Amino acid sequence: MFKEAPEKIEARTIIEVVGAPKDFVDQTLTSVVALIRTRFKVLDEKIFKAAEREKLFGAFAEIEVEFKSFEHLIGYCYEYMPSSVEIINPLDFNIPAEDLTGIINDLLGRLHDAELNKKASDAQGQLLTNKLGIILKNLVVLALRQGEKSIEEVAECTGVAAGDLETFMRIYISDGTIMQSGSKFKLKEDEGTSQPN
């Protein structure tokens, strides 16, 4: 790829894994480092055990790797997504414009694919959220068809905690599906004989 490519490139990289439970995070990071060892020449490695980070656990490894070429370094970055890369040797590169153009276009292609995947995932998530909202509304209607109920009684029928139901009950009052009388909820009179949505 490079007309004057260095024979080898040494870089210090940080690989991070975040998730739960703690043991799974540690095992996953150990497996990733072992896989890197089979594919690249690892000069040094330090693995730091998982620590709690906002209800999840995060572990990281500092790995010093010798790459055969700049292409191998870029491939490593694409495949393992290190959070940091510090090139140790060589300190200077002579990169022809056409080679740099290829690297940038590869990067943009991968970023574009990642963005498309994120948008598809977001759309699926929104669709599932909408469907779950419809299911919950139907469960509330079915529960109230049996008569007036407190929010705790509706929670028992639907399997949704009373605290979580409060917001939805206000929405169902606003859209005219149900009404509240004191601490009890009931269907609007015209809802009593119709089928749930």
Protein Blocks (a to p, Z undefined) as FASTA:
>chain_A
ZZbbcfbdcdddddddddddfklmmmmmmmmmmmmmmmpccfbdcddddddeehiacddd
ddddddfbfklmmmmmmmnopabdcdfbdfbdcddfklmmmmmmmmmmmmmmmmmmmmmm
mmmmmmmmmmmmmmmmmmmmmmmmnopcdfklmmmmnopafklmmmmmmmmmmnomacce
hjbccddfklmmmccZZ
